[in-house]
């Protein structure tokens, strides 16, 4: 599991640590058991837009019929993995991004304009068109560890992208990474693919917006690879260190870069605060701050996972996920004082709370 996952059972619930609402689901998931919120729902269908589109294409091609949705397994894995509206996975990624960037010295989030010199302005202003990393910060994450006795290399400004790995993802179930005895092999492989995805995206942008020396557009991604072509966008990407993937798995196991960043945050705090906190040395304070970072980050990881599960529960057993467009469901029933517990649902009025405000208390 790792240090971040263990915070579920080592952190007392408070404003920024531990898990209060949804702790029962998180604990059962941590132990590998059935989660309470899916009791009585195992075997019911879960809509999935990607599977539905694939099934429609198969019918159009005359191929055998494919499943149009998933089957609830009672463990939360299929519900977490299903392609559903509501933005729950995006909110989870944003929560992880914000807690990491908020602690990391010199960090900025979603820095635009890094490729402004090689892309048209109109492209940069379109959502999901350019290349915008989740976090940009000076760090040693992604660098090779120095040999014994060699001082560590200076920190480099690095682009980082946050990814989550759902419980029924292919990396958890198939291939050498699923069978590996090495802890965290699936999240490590997903982190490796982040830079590969950026390279492919850079080549696609070169194909769409860049011109070669003779004025002709760059060919498709595959042909660029075969001909070893390097367009302006790819060249600009190569001027940076490889993009670092910050991956959090379904059980809150994390890629190595997140552990490196947590250590750097703790070192920065210990270096400046060890005297104020009354510690006998910077080294003594370092252990305290490492534990504090693991508690706070791990708590965010678990809380965001619980929000994904709770937000998607209403879709179980329905032919489609239209109900998720009506806003978040009420908080877990704990009397009429619970957030939204005494209000009708689904709620469709314009003032409905979403995102972080709707998750207040988790």
C-alpha positions as CSV (number, residue, x, y, z in Angstrom):
1,X,0.0,0.0,0.0
2,X,2.5,2.6,1.1
3,X,2.7,5.6,3.4
4,X,-0.1,7.6,1.8
5,X,-2.6,4.7,1.9
6,X,-1.9,4.0,5.6
7,X,-3.0,7.5,6.6
8,X,-6.6,6.2,6.5
9,X,-6.0,4.3,9.7
10,X,-3.3,6.5,11.3
11,X,-4.9,9.9,11.0
12,X,-7.7,11.2,13.3
13,X,-10.4,13.0,11.3
14,X,-10.0,16.7,11.3
15,X,-10.3,19.6,8.9
16,X,-7.3,18.6,6.8
17,X,-6.5,15.0,7.9
18,X,-8.3,11.7,8.1
19,X,-11.6,10.7,6.6
20,X,-15.0,11.2,8.4
21,X,-17.8,10.7,5.9
22,X,-17.1,7.7,3.8
23,X,-14.6,6.1,6.2
24,X,-16.5,2.8,6.1
25,X,-16.2,2.6,2.3
26,X,-12.6,3.6,2.4
27,X,-11.7,1.1,5.2
28,X,-13.4,-1.8,3.4
29,X,-11.7,-0.9,0.2
30,X,-8.3,-0.6,1.9
31,X,-8.8,-4.1,3.3
32,X,-10.0,-5.5,0.0
33,X,-13.6,-6.2,1.1
34,X,-17.1,-5.3,-0.2
35,X,-17.9,-1.6,0.4
36,X,-21.0,-0.8,2.4
37,X,-22.4,1.8,0.0
38,X,-22.8,-0.9,-2.7
39,X,-24.6,-3.4,-0.4
40,X,-27.6,-4.9,-2.3
41,X,-26.4,-3.4,-5.6
42,X,-24.0,-6.1,-6.8
43,X,-25.0,-7.5,-10.1
44,X,-26.9,-4.4,-11.2
45,X,-25.8,-2.6,-14.4
46,X,-23.7,0.5,-14.5
47,X,-23.9,2.7,-17.6
48,X,-20.6,3.4,-19.4
49,X,-20.6,5.8,-22.4
50,X,-17.4,4.4,-23.8
51,X,-18.7,0.8,-23.8
52,X,-22.0,2.0,-25.2
53,X,-20.2,3.7,-28.1
54,X,-18.1,0.7,-28.8
55,X,-21.2,-1.6,-28.8
56,X,-22.9,0.8,-31.2
57,X,-19.9,0.6,-33.6
58,X,-19.9,-3.1,-33.4
59,X,-23.6,-3.3,-34.4
60,X,-23.0,-0.9,-37.3
61,X,-20.1,-3.1,-38.5
62,X,-22.2,-6.3,-38.2
63,X,-19.9,-7.7,-35.5
64,X,-21.2,-9.6,-32.5
65,X,-23.0,-7.6,-29.8
66,X,-20.7,-6.2,-27.1
67,X,-21.8,-5.2,-23.5
68,X,-23.1,-1.6,-23.3
69,X,-22.3,-1.2,-19.6
70,X,-20.5,-2.6,-16.6
71,X,-21.8,-4.9,-13.8
72,X,-21.5,-3.6,-10.2
73,X,-19.1,-5.9,-8.4
74,X,-19.8,-4.6,-4.8
75,X,-16.1,-3.6,-4.4
76,X,-16.4,-0.2,-6.1
77,X,-13.9,-1.1,-8.8
78,X,-16.4,-1.1,-11.7
79,X,-18.2,2.0,-10.5
80,X,-14.9,3.8,-10.2
81,X,-13.7,2.8,-13.6
82,X,-17.0,3.4,-15.6
83,X,-17.0,6.4,-18.0
84,X,-19.7,8.6,-16.5
85,X,-20.6,12.3,-16.5
86,X,-20.4,14.4,-13.4
87,X,-16.7,15.3,-13.4
88,X,-15.9,13.1,-10.4
89,X,-12.6,11.8,-11.7
90,X,-11.6,15.3,-12.8
91,X,-12.4,16.7,-9.3
92,X,-10.3,13.9,-7.8
93,X,-7.4,14.9,-10.0
94,X,-7.8,18.6,-9.2
95,X,-7.9,17.8,-5.4
96,X,-4.6,15.9,-5.7
97,X,-3.0,18.6,-7.9
98,X,-4.0,21.4,-5.5
99,X,-2.7,19.7,-2.3
100,X,0.6,18.9,-3.9
101,X,1.1,22.3,-5.6
102,X,0.0,24.1,-2.5
103,X,2.9,22.6,-0.5
104,X,5.6,22.4,-3.2
105,X,7.9,25.5,-3.2
106,X,7.8,27.5,-6.4
107,X,5.0,25.5,-7.9
108,X,2.4,26.8,-10.3
109,X,-0.7,25.0,-11.6
110,X,-1.9,24.8,-15.2
111,X,0.7,27.1,-16.5
112,X,-0.3,28.3,-19.9
113,X,1.9,29.8,-22.6
114,X,4.8,27.3,-22.2
115,X,4.4,26.5,-25.9
116,X,3.1,29.9,-27.1
117,X,6.2,30.4,-29.3
118,X,5.3,27.3,-31.4
119,X,1.5,27.3,-31.4
120,X,-1.1,29.8,-32.7
121,X,-2.8,31.9,-30.0
122,X,-6.2,30.6,-30.9
123,X,-5.1,27.0,-30.1
124,X,-3.7,28.0,-26.7
125,X,-7.0,29.5,-25.7
126,X,-9.0,26.4,-26.5
127,X,-9.6,24.0,-23.6
128,X,-7.8,20.7,-24.1
129,X,-6.2,21.8,-27.4
130,X,-2.7,22.8,-26.3
131,X,-0.4,21.2,-23.8
132,X,-0.9,22.5,-20.2
133,X,0.8,20.6,-17.4
134,X,-1.1,20.3,-14.1
135,X,2.0,21.5,-12.1
136,X,5.2,23.2,-13.0
137,X,7.9,23.4,-10.3
138,X,11.6,23.2,-9.6
139,X,12.2,19.7,-8.3
140,X,14.5,16.6,-8.5
141,X,11.6,14.3,-9.2
142,X,12.3,12.3,-12.4
143,X,16.1,12.7,-12.0
144,X,18.4,9.7,-11.5
145,X,19.6,9.3,-7.9
146,X,23.2,10.3,-7.6
147,X,25.9,7.8,-6.7
148,X,27.0,7.4,-3.1
149,X,29.0,10.4,-1.9
150,X,28.0,12.6,-4.9
151,X,26.0,15.7,-4.0
152,X,22.5,15.8,-5.4
153,X,22.0,17.6,-8.7
154,X,20.3,21.0,-8.7
155,X,16.6,21.2,-9.0
156,X,15.2,21.6,-12.6
157,X,11.9,23.2,-13.6
158,X,9.8,20.2,-14.5
159,X,6.3,19.8,-15.9
160,X,4.1,17.3,-14.0
161,X,0.8,15.8,-14.8
162,X,-1.6,14.2,-12.3
163,X,-3.3,10.9,-13.2
164,X,-5.5,8.5,-11.3
165,X,-5.6,4.7,-11.9
166,X,-9.1,3.2,-11.3
167,X,-9.6,-0.2,-9.6
168,X,-10.6,-2.1,-12.7
169,X,-8.0,-0.5,-15.0
170,X,-6.2,-2.8,-17.4
171,X,-2.8,-2.2,-15.7
172,X,-4.3,-3.7,-12.5
173,X,-5.7,-6.8,-14.2
174,X,-3.6,-7.8,-17.2
175,X,0.0,-7.9,-18.4
176,X,3.3,-8.1,-16.5
177,X,2.6,-5.1,-14.3
178,X,-0.5,-6.8,-12.8
179,X,1.5,-9.9,-12.2
180,X,4.6,-8.2,-10.9
181,X,5.7,-8.8,-7.3
182,X,7.1,-5.3,-7.2
183,X,4.9,-3.0,-5.1
184,X,3.3,-0.2,-7.2
185,X,4.2,-1.7,-10.6
186,X,0.8,-0.6,-12.2
187,X,1.1,3.1,-11.0
188,X,4.8,3.1,-12.0
189,X,3.9,2.0,-15.5
190,X,1.1,4.6,-15.8
191,X,3.6,7.3,-14.7
192,X,6.0,6.2,-17.4
193,X,3.3,6.6,-20.0
194,X,2.6,10.2,-19.1
195,X,5.7,11.5,-21.0
196,X,4.9,9.1,-23.9
197,X,1.4,10.7,-24.1
198,X,2.9,14.2,-24.2
199,X,5.2,13.2,-27.0
200,X,2.3,11.8,-29.0
201,X,0.3,15.0,-28.3
202,X,3.2,17.2,-29.5
203,X,3.4,15.3,-32.7
204,X,-0.3,15.6,-33.2
205,X,-0.1,19.3,-32.7
206,X,2.8,19.5,-35.2
207,X,0.6,17.7,-37.7
208,X,-2.3,20.1,-37.2
209,X,-0.5,23.5,-36.9
210,X,3.1,23.3,-38.0
211,X,4.8,23.4,-41.4
212,X,8.0,21.9,-42.7
213,X,10.7,23.8,-44.4
214,X,9.1,23.3,-47.9
215,X,5.8,24.7,-46.6
216,X,4.0,21.3,-46.5
217,X,2.3,20.3,-43.2
218,X,3.8,17.6,-41.0
219,X,2.5,14.1,-41.7
220,X,0.6,12.1,-39.2
221,X,2.0,10.9,-35.9
222,X,3.0,7.4,-37.1
223,X,4.7,8.7,-40.2
224,X,6.6,11.3,-38.1
225,X,8.0,8.5,-36.0
226,X,8.9,6.4,-39.0
227,X,10.7,9.3,-40.7
228,X,12.3,10.6,-37.4
229,X,10.7,14.1,-38.0
230,X,10.9,16.6,-35.2
231,X,8.5,19.5,-35.5
232,X,8.5,22.8,-33.6
233,X,6.2,21.6,-30.8
234,X,8.1,18.4,-30.2
235,X,11.4,20.3,-30.2
236,X,10.0,22.7,-27.6
237,X,8.9,19.7,-25.5
238,X,12.3,18.1,-25.7
239,X,13.9,21.3,-24.4
240,X,12.3,20.3,-21.0
241,X,13.1,17.4,-18.8
242,X,10.7,14.5,-19.4
243,X,7.2,15.1,-18.0
244,X,6.8,13.6,-14.6
245,X,3.6,11.6,-13.9
246,X,2.1,11.9,-10.5
247,X,-0.1,8.8,-10.3
248,X,-2.5,7.8,-7.5
249,X,-4.0,4.4,-7.7
250,X,-7.4,3.1,-6.5
251,X,-5.9,2.0,-3.1
252,X,-3.9,5.3,-2.9
253,X,-0.7,3.7,-3.8
254,X,1.5,6.4,-5.5
255,X,4.2,6.7,-8.1
256,X,7.7,7.3,-7.0
257,X,7.6,11.0,-7.9
258,X,5.0,11.8,-5.3
259,X,7.2,10.3,-2.6
260,X,10.1,12.4,-3.8
261,X,7.9,15.6,-3.8
262,X,6.6,14.8,-0.3
263,X,10.3,14.5,0.9
264,X,11.2,17.8,-0.8
265,X,8.2,19.6,0.9
266,X,9.2,18.2,4.3
267,X,12.9,19.2,3.8
268,X,11.9,22.7,2.9
269,X,9.7,23.1,5.9
270,X,12.3,21.5,8.3
271,X,15.0,23.8,6.9
272,X,13.0,26.9,7.8
273,X,10.9,25.9,10.8
274,X,12.9,23.5,13.0
275,X,14.0,26.1,15.5
276,X,10.5,27.6,15.8
277,X,8.9,24.2,16.6
278,X,11.5,23.6,19.3
279,X,13.2,20.6,17.6
280,X,16.8,19.8,18.6
281,X,17.9,19.6,14.9
282,X,16.7,19.9,11.4
283,X,16.9,16.1,11.0
284,X,14.6,15.6,14.0
285,X,12.1,18.0,12.5
286,X,12.3,16.3,9.1
287,X,10.7,13.1,10.3
288,X,7.8,15.1,11.8
289,X,7.2,17.0,8.6
290,X,7.4,13.9,6.5
291,X,4.7,12.3,8.6
292,X,2.6,15.5,8.4
293,X,2.8,15.6,4.6
294,X,1.9,11.9,4.2
295,X,-1.1,12.4,6.5
296,X,-2.5,15.5,4.7
297,X,-1.8,14.2,1.2
298,X,-3.0,10.7,1.9
299,X,-6.2,12.1,3.5
300,X,-6.9,14.1,0.3
301,X,-6.3,11.0,-1.8
302,X,-8.8,8.9,0.3
303,X,-11.4,11.7,0.5
304,X,-11.3,12.3,-3.2
305,X,-11.8,8.5,-3.8
306,X,-14.8,8.5,-1.5
307,X,-16.3,11.4,-3.4
308,X,-16.0,9.5,-6.7
309,X,-17.8,6.5,-5.2
310,X,-20.5,8.5,-3.5
311,X,-21.1,10.8,-6.4
312,X,-21.6,7.9,-8.8
313,X,-23.9,5.7,-6.7
314,X,-27.2,7.0,-8.2
315,X,-26.2,5.7,-11.6
316,X,-26.1,2.0,-10.5
317,X,-29.1,0.1,-11.9
318,X,-30.1,2.7,-14.4
319,X,-30.1,2.4,-18.2
320,X,-28.2,5.7,-18.5
321,X,-26.3,8.2,-16.4
322,X,-28.6,11.1,-17.0
323,X,-29.3,11.4,-13.3
324,X,-25.7,12.4,-12.6
325,X,-26.4,15.7,-14.5
326,X,-28.7,16.7,-11.6
327,X,-25.9,17.5,-9.2
328,X,-24.3,15.6,-6.3
329,X,-26.4,13.4,-4.1
330,X,-27.0,14.2,-0.4
331,X,-24.3,13.4,2.1
332,X,-24.4,10.1,3.9
333,X,-27.5,10.0,6.0
334,X,-26.7,11.2,9.5
335,X,-29.9,12.8,10.6
336,X,-31.6,15.9,9.2
337,X,-28.5,18.0,10.1
338,X,-26.5,16.2,7.4
339,X,-25.6,18.3,4.4
340,X,-28.5,18.0,2.0
341,X,-29.9,15.2,4.1
342,X,-33.3,16.9,4.6
343,X,-33.6,18.1,1.0
344,X,-35.3,16.4,-2.0
345,X,-32.9,14.9,-4.6
346,X,-32.1,15.1,-7.5
347,X,-31.9,18.9,-7.3
348,X,-32.0,20.8,-10.6
349,X,-32.1,24.4,-9.6
350,X,-29.3,26.7,-10.7
351,X,-27.8,27.3,-7.2
352,X,-26.8,23.7,-6.7
353,X,-23.3,23.3,-5.2
354,X,-20.7,21.4,-7.1
355,X,-17.0,20.5,-6.9
356,X,-15.1,21.4,-3.7
357,X,-18.1,23.2,-2.1
358,X,-20.3,20.3,-2.5
359,X,-17.7,18.1,-0.9
360,X,-17.4,20.2,2.2
361,X,-17.1,18.0,5.2
362,X,-15.5,15.1,3.4
